[in-house]
Amino acid sequence: MGDSGLTTPLSMAYKKKVKKCLEKKLTEPVITELVKNFLLQKTDGNWHEDKVREAGLHGHGADIVLVGGKRNSEYFYIECKGKSYAKSASSINKEGWLNALGQLITRMNTKRIIEKGKYKGKVNRSYKYGMGLYWIGAKVALRRIPFEAAKVLNLYVFSVSDDGVVKQWSPRDFGKEHMDSEFTE
């Protein structure tokens, strides 16, 4: 199961932000806001709110860029996709993650493997990439993306349920089948 911090008590301010977001449909801007707030409120995240960049709905670049992390020199690029309410919503919700992954890969302008020094040959962990997805798409992405690829890319998934609960899934959760209840409870 993802390391969503479910045992971490949520702050009242965070709960109010989630409630406000849920007054709207789970569109891309709403999922972006929920994922951003989830990461900023995590006690072990150390992401700097003053350094958050958001692209906006039609903006260029990743939907969310966070700076901070354990060493204060990490970057987290997150591409979000909203829940579809179209007639073909079932198909769109299951496959929207492909667009998010493609956008992330085209933005990876850093070498994934360290070329020199003490950590030569290791994966560069200073850059993390994530997809903020409606839970149905997240479930499909976690099953279809191989663990090895997620590990090298330092790829994470943030699933958002209908009630606004965000869960974080790390590379070790990829390449596996997950039950619906892991996303919705």
C-alpha positions in Angstrom: 0.0 0.0 0.0 1.2 3.6 -0.7 3.0 5.6 2.0 0.2 8.1 2.2 0.8 9.2 5.7 -2.6 7.9 6.7 -1.6 7.7 10.3 -0.5 11.4 10.3 -3.3 13.6 11.7 -4.4 16.2 9.2 -4.4 19.8 10.2 -7.7 21.7 10.4 -6.4 24.1 7.7 -5.7 21.2 5.4 -9.2 19.7 6.0 -10.8 23.1 5.2 -8.8 23.3 1.9 -9.9 19.7 1.0 -13.5 20.6 1.8 -13.3 23.7 -0.3 -11.8 21.8 -3.3 -14.6 19.1 -3.1 -17.3 21.7 -3.6 -16.1 21.5 -7.2 -15.7 18.6 -9.6 -12.3 16.8 -9.5 -10.9 18.7 -12.5 -7.2 19.1 -13.1 -6.9 22.4 -11.1 -8.8 20.8 -8.2 -6.5 17.7 -8.2 -3.5 19.9 -8.5 -4.6 21.9 -5.5 -5.3 18.7 -3.4 -1.9 17.1 -4.3 0.0 20.3 -3.6 -1.8 20.8 -0.2 -1.2 17.1 0.7 2.6 17.4 0.1 2.9 20.7 1.9 1.2 19.5 5.0 3.2 16.2 5.3 5.4 16.3 8.4 8.3 14.5 6.7 8.1 16.4 3.4 10.0 19.6 4.1 8.7 21.2 0.9 8.9 25.0 0.9 5.5 26.6 0.3 7.1 29.9 -0.7 9.0 28.0 -3.5 6.0 26.2 -5.0 5.4 26.9 -8.7 2.1 26.0 -10.4 1.7 26.2 -14.2 -2.0 26.8 -14.2 -4.5 25.0 -16.5 -3.0 26.2 -19.9 0.5 27.1 -18.6 3.8 25.6 -19.7 5.8 23.2 -17.5 4.8 20.8 -14.9 1.6 21.5 -13.0 3.4 21.6 -9.7 7.1 22.1 -9.0 8.2 21.8 -5.3 11.6 22.6 -3.9 13.0 21.3 -0.6 12.9 17.7 0.5 15.3 15.9 2.9 18.4 17.8 1.7 16.7 21.1 0.8 18.0 20.6 -2.7 15.4 18.3 -4.1 12.9 19.0 -6.9 9.5 17.4 -7.3 7.9 17.8 -10.7 4.2 16.7 -10.7 1.9 16.5 -13.7 -1.9 16.2 -12.8 -4.9 15.0 -14.7 -8.5 15.5 -13.6 -11.4 13.2 -13.5 -13.3 13.1 -16.8 -17.0 13.6 -16.8 -17.5 13.0 -20.6 -19.5 10.2 -22.1 -16.3 8.3 -22.6 -15.2 9.0 -19.1 -14.4 5.4 -18.2 -11.8 5.1 -20.9 -10.4 8.6 -20.4 -10.1 8.1 -16.6 -8.2 4.8 -17.1 -5.8 6.1 -19.7 -5.2 9.8 -18.8 -2.1 8.8 -17.0 -0.4 8.1 -20.3 -0.5 11.8 -21.2 0.8 12.8 -17.8 3.7 10.3 -18.1 4.5 11.5 -21.6 4.6 15.1 -20.4 6.9 14.3 -17.5 9.3 12.3 -19.6 9.6 15.2 -22.1 10.5 17.5 -19.2 13.2 15.3 -17.8 16.2 17.5 -18.6 18.5 16.0 -16.0 20.8 13.0 -16.3 19.1 10.1 -14.4 22.5 8.4 -13.6 25.3 10.1 -11.7 28.4 10.2 -13.9 31.2 10.9 -11.5 32.1 11.1 -7.9 31.3 8.9 -4.9 27.8 8.0 -6.3 28.9 7.3 -9.9 26.4 4.9 -11.5 23.6 5.5 -9.0 20.2 7.1 -9.9 20.0 10.8 -9.3 17.5 11.1 -6.4 17.5 14.9 -6.3 14.8 15.0 -8.9 11.5 13.3 -8.3 8.6 13.0 -10.7 5.0 12.4 -9.9 1.5 12.1 -11.5 -1.5 13.4 -9.6 -4.4 11.3 -10.9 -8.0 10.4 -10.2 -7.8 7.0 -8.4 -9.0 4.9 -11.3 -6.1 6.1 -13.5 -3.7 5.8 -10.7 -4.6 2.1 -10.2 -4.0 1.4 -13.9 -0.7 3.3 -13.9 0.6 1.5 -10.9 -0.2 -1.9 -12.5 1.2 -1.1 -15.9 4.4 0.8 -15.2 7.1 -1.6 -14.3 8.8 -1.2 -10.9 12.2 -1.0 -12.5 11.2 2.0 -14.7 9.6 3.8 -11.7 12.7 3.3 -9.7 15.1 4.7 -12.3 12.8 7.6 -13.1 12.1 8.2 -9.3 8.4 8.2 -10.2 5.5 8.6 -7.8 1.8 8.5 -8.1 -0.7 10.6 -6.1 -4.2 9.1 -6.2 -7.2 11.3 -5.4 -10.4 9.6 -4.4 -13.9 11.0 -4.9 -13.9 12.3 -1.3 -10.6 14.2 -1.9 -8.2 11.8 0.0 -4.8 11.9 -1.5 -2.5 8.9 -1.2 1.2 8.8 -2.2 2.5 5.7 -4.0 6.3 5.3 -4.2 8.3 3.4 -6.9 8.1 0.1 -4.8 4.3 0.1 -5.4 4.6 0.0 -9.2 4.2 -3.2 -11.3 1.6 -4.6 -8.9 -2.1 -5.1 -8.9 -3.9 -3.0 -6.2 -7.4 -3.4 -4.8 -10.0 -0.6 -5.3 -10.3 -0.3 -1.5 -6.6 0.8 -1.2 -7.5 3.9 -3.1 -11.0 4.7 -1.8 -10.8 4.1 1.9 
